[in-house]
Amino acid sequence: MPAADVLVPAGVPKGTPLFDGRRLFERLTRSSEDGLKRAHFKNHWIAAALLSPQLIILLFFFFIPSWKALSLAFVQVDPFGGKSLFVGWRNFTELFASESYRNSAWLTFWFTIVQNIATLALAGALAFATDHIIRGRFAYRSILLLPYAIAPVISGAIWAYLFNPTVGPVAMGIHAMGLPWDPNLRSGDALILITISAVWKHICYDYIFLVAAMLAVPQSLREAAAIDGAGQLKRFFTISLPLITPTIMYLFIINMVYGLFDTFPIIDAVTSGGPAGSTTTLVYKVYQDGFVMLNLGSSAAQSVILMILAVTFTVLQFRAMDRKVNYQV
């Protein structure tokens, strides 16, 4: 058929080639940045309007309080808010020289480590048992997830009642065994109580992630190990556990942040930092020094230190999430 008789699609001007190799090559080799640019908003006001609610929340509940805490950390403020005197680094030097603050930091470290390990161990055991429950699996999972729906203050109040040395049913059982128990007077009992409360409140969070991680382990690997004669525990420790290590690392960092910051309502509801300050963690000491003792300068300096710790754990969390893990079996 002559070239002049070639049918041209409707709407295409005459003389336009049906196949343009140059344009096709340019489209195939075009960078992905062009696609991202085309996905941007043409009207910047729409993007600003969509971002404004979150930015306003960050401004009033993070940036302004952070700046206020940073400015108060270097001044000595009158408890009644009348005067403020610039003192430089004196709030920080007095803080590190304070024996009560060092004791609180040491207590926070051990409390966070113990609740972290206990939460991971119990959540791992419960997640491991999930695969071996045939009947009632839905009820089993539902019961384990219930603590996550309970407010921390309510959780602390429940455990404070259960272990109350006068009317608590668990405390009565401990007394019936001839063991002493009084978290109102014995610092060791108070530490045990807030640790149990913190672990119980957070165990369901770790359970969700560990169950999801174990479900992602290839079933073929476990079946091959079972054929080789490996038992359930050996398959878990030699196959499943190494493969879910990135998830465990992520949960370890999250649990550290939880122990440092999110246990405040539990401690306030269970022991209020007592007896004699034996359960006063760093975050609870910020509250006591700032809102009870009205030492705003010292409280602000403690807030800055906690802010630095929070940023450090956030960086570690992102590094753990972005880490490239290659499994070779």
C-alpha positions in Angstrom: 0.0 0.0 0.0 1.5 3.4 -0.9 2.5 5.7 2.0 -0.2 8.2 1.0 -2.9 5.6 1.5 -2.0 4.8 5.1 -5.0 5.4 7.4 -4.4 8.2 9.9 -6.4 8.1 13.2 -9.1 10.7 13.7 -7.9 13.9 15.3 -4.2 13.4 14.3 -3.0 16.0 11.9 -1.8 14.8 8.5 1.9 14.4 8.2 2.3 13.3 11.9 4.3 10.0 12.0 2.5 7.1 13.6 5.6 5.9 15.4 8.0 8.5 16.8 11.0 6.6 18.2 12.7 9.7 19.6 9.7 10.7 21.7 9.3 7.1 23.0 12.9 6.9 24.0 12.7 10.2 25.9 9.6 9.0 27.8 11.3 5.7 28.7 14.5 7.3 29.9 12.8 10.2 31.8 13.8 10.4 35.5 11.3 9.5 38.2 11.6 13.1 39.6 9.3 14.3 36.8 6.6 12.0 38.0 7.0 13.2 41.5 6.8 16.8 40.4 3.6 16.1 38.5 2.2 14.7 41.7 2.7 18.0 43.6 -0.1 20.4 44.2 -0.3 23.1 41.5 -1.9 25.4 44.1 0.4 25.8 47.1 -2.5 27.2 49.2 -4.2 23.8 49.1 -1.1 22.1 50.4 -0.7 24.7 53.1 -4.3 24.3 54.2 -4.0 20.5 54.5 -0.8 20.8 56.5 -1.9 23.7 58.7 -3.8 21.6 61.4 -0.8 19.4 62.1 1.6 22.3 62.0 -0.6 24.3 64.4 -0.6 21.3 66.8 3.1 21.0 66.6 3.6 24.7 67.1 1.5 25.0 70.2 2.2 21.6 71.8 5.8 21.0 70.8 7.8 23.9 69.5 6.6 26.7 71.8 6.8 24.4 75.0 10.2 23.3 73.8 11.4 26.8 73.4 9.9 27.8 76.7 11.6 24.9 78.5 14.9 25.7 76.8 14.7 29.4 77.9 13.7 28.5 81.5 16.6 26.1 81.8 19.1 28.9 82.0 17.2 31.2 84.4 16.1 31.1 88.0 12.4 31.9 88.2 10.5 33.3 91.1 7.9 30.7 92.2 5.2 33.3 91.8 6.3 34.3 88.3 7.4 37.8 89.3 11.1 37.8 88.4 13.6 35.7 86.5 17.4 35.9 86.8 19.8 34.5 84.2 22.1 31.9 85.8 23.7 30.2 82.8 24.5 26.6 83.3 23.9 26.6 87.1 20.7 24.7 86.9 22.4 21.9 85.0 25.5 21.8 87.3 23.3 21.7 90.4 21.2 19.0 88.8 24.1 16.7 88.1 25.5 17.4 91.6 22.2 16.5 93.2 22.2 13.0 94.8 18.4 12.8 94.5 18.6 13.3 90.7 21.4 10.7 90.3 19.3 8.3 92.3 16.3 9.0 90.1 18.4 8.5 86.9 19.8 5.2 88.2 16.3 4.1 89.2 14.9 5.1 85.8 17.7 3.1 84.0 17.1 -0.1 85.9 13.3 0.2 85.8 13.4 0.8 82.0 15.7 -2.2 81.4 13.7 -4.6 83.6 10.3 -3.6 82.2 11.8 -3.7 78.6 13.2 -7.2 79.0 10.1 -8.5 80.8 7.7 -7.1 78.2 9.7 -8.6 75.3 10.0 -12.0 77.0 6.4 -12.3 77.9 5.1 -10.9 74.6 7.4 -13.3 72.7 6.2 -16.3 74.7 2.5 -15.3 74.1 3.2 -14.7 70.4 4.9 -18.1 70.2 1.9 -19.8 71.9 -0.5 -18.2 69.4 0.5 -20.6 66.6 -0.2 -23.6 68.9 -3.7 -22.6 70.0 -6.3 -24.2 67.8 -9.6 -23.5 69.6 -10.4 -20.1 71.0 -7.6 -18.3 69.1 -9.8 -15.3 68.5 -10.7 -15.0 72.2 -7.0 -15.5 73.2 -5.9 -12.6 71.0 -8.8 -10.4 72.1 -8.0 -10.9 75.8 -4.3 -10.1 75.2 -5.2 -6.9 73.4 -7.6 -5.6 76.0 -4.9 -3.8 78.2 -4.1 -1.6 75.2 -7.6 -0.1 75.3 -7.4 0.8 78.9 -6.1 4.2 79.9 -2.7 4.1 81.8 -4.3 5.8 84.9 -7.1 3.2 85.0 -4.5 0.5 84.6 -2.5 1.8 87.5 -5.6 2.2 89.7 -6.5 -1.5 89.0 -3.1 -2.8 90.0 -3.0 -0.5 93.0 -6.3 -2.0 94.2 -5.2 -5.6 93.6 -2.0 -5.2 95.5 -3.4 -2.9 98.2 -2.1 -4.3 101.5 -5.4 -3.7 103.3 -8.2 -4.7 100.8 -6.3 -6.0 97.8 -7.1 -9.7 96.9 -3.6 -10.4 95.6 -2.0 -8.8 98.6 -4.2 -10.9 100.9 -2.9 -14.0 99.0 0.7 -12.9 99.5 0.0 -12.4 103.2 -1.7 -15.8 103.5 1.6 -17.3 102.2 3.4 -15.6 105.1 5.2 -13.1 102.9 5.5 -9.4 103.7 3.9 -7.0 101.3 3.3 -3.3 101.7 4.1 -1.0 98.7 3.2 2.0 100.8 6.1 1.4 103.2 8.5 -0.9 101.4 10.4 0.5 98.4 11.1 -2.9 96.9 7.4 -3.8 96.9 6.6 -0.4 95.3 9.1 -1.0 92.5 7.8 -4.5 91.8 4.2 -3.1 91.6 4.9 -0.3 89.1 7.0 -2.7 87.0 4.1 -5.2 86.9 1.7 -2.4 86.0 4.0 -1.0 83.2 4.6 -4.5 81.7 0.9 -5.4 81.7 -0.1 -2.2 80.0 2.5 -2.4 77.2 2.8 -6.2 76.6 0.0 -6.1 74.0 1.8 -3.6 71.9 4.9 -5.9 71.6 2.6 -8.9 71.1 1.0 -7.4 68.0 4.4 -6.7 66.3 5.9 -10.1 67.3 2.9 -12.0 66.0 3.1 -10.2 62.7 6.9 -10.8 62.5 6.5 -14.6 63.3 3.8 -14.9 60.6 6.3 -13.5 58.1 8.8 -16.2 58.8 8.7 -18.7 55.8 6.8 -21.8 56.7 9.0 -23.8 54.4 12.0 -23.2 56.7 10.2 -24.4 59.8 8.8 -27.4 58.0 12.3 -28.3 56.7 13.7 -28.1 60.3 10.8 -30.2 61.6 11.6 -32.9 59.0 15.3 -32.8 60.2 14.0 -33.6 63.7 14.1 -30.1 65.3 11.5 -29.6 68.1 9.3 -26.5 68.4 11.6 -24.7 70.8 14.7 -25.4 68.7 12.9 -24.2 65.6 11.9 -21.0 67.4 15.4 -20.2 68.6 17.3 -21.3 65.5 14.9 -20.1 62.7 12.2 -17.7 63.9 14.2 -15.7 66.5 17.1 -14.7 64.1 14.6 -13.7 61.4 12.6 -11.4 63.7 15.6 -9.8 65.3 14.9 -6.4 63.4 11.5 -6.3 65.0 12.9 -7.1 68.4 15.4 -4.2 68.0 12.6 -1.8 67.0 10.5 -2.9 70.0 13.5 -2.6 72.4 13.9 1.1 71.4 10.1 1.7 71.7 10.0 0.1 75.1 12.9 2.3 76.3 11.0 5.4 75.2 7.9 4.0 76.9 9.7 3.3 80.2 11.3 6.8 80.2 8.2 8.9 79.3 4.9 7.0 79.1 4.9 5.4 82.6 4.2 8.7 84.3 0.4 8.2 84.7 1.0 4.6 86.1 3.5 5.8 88.7 1.3 8.7 89.6 -1.8 6.5 90.1 0.0 3.6 91.9 2.7 5.1 94.2 2.9 8.9 93.5 6.7 8.5 93.5 6.8 7.0 97.0 7.6 5.7 99.4 10.3 8.3 100.1 10.9 8.9 96.4 11.9 5.3 95.7 9.7 5.2 92.6 10.4 8.7 91.4 11.7 8.3 87.8 13.1 11.1 85.7 9.9 12.1 84.1 8.0 12.1 87.4 10.8 14.2 89.0 10.2 16.8 86.3 6.6 17.0 87.5 7.4 17.1 91.2 10.1 19.8 90.9 8.2 22.0 88.6 4.5 21.7 89.7 4.9 20.7 93.3 8.1 22.3 94.5 7.7 25.2 91.9 11.4 25.0 91.0 10.8 25.9 87.4 14.5 26.3 86.4 15.5 22.9 87.6 12.4 21.3 86.1 13.1 23.0 82.7 16.7 21.7 82.8 15.5 18.2 83.4 13.0 18.6 80.5 15.9 19.5 78.2 17.8 16.4 79.3 14.8 14.3 78.6 14.3 16.0 75.3 17.9 15.1 74.3 17.2 11.5 75.3 14.0 11.4 73.3 15.8 12.7 70.2 18.6 10.2 70.7 16.1 7.3 70.8 14.2 8.6 67.8 17.4 8.6 65.8 18.2 5.1 66.9 14.7 4.0 66.0 14.9 5.4 62.5 18.4 3.8 62.0 16.9 0.5 63.2 14.0 0.8 60.8 16.1 1.9 57.8 18.7 -0.9 58.4 19.0 -3.2 55.5 18.8 -6.8 56.7 19.8 -9.7 54.4 18.9 -13.2 55.4 21.0 -16.0 54.0 19.7 -19.5 54.7 
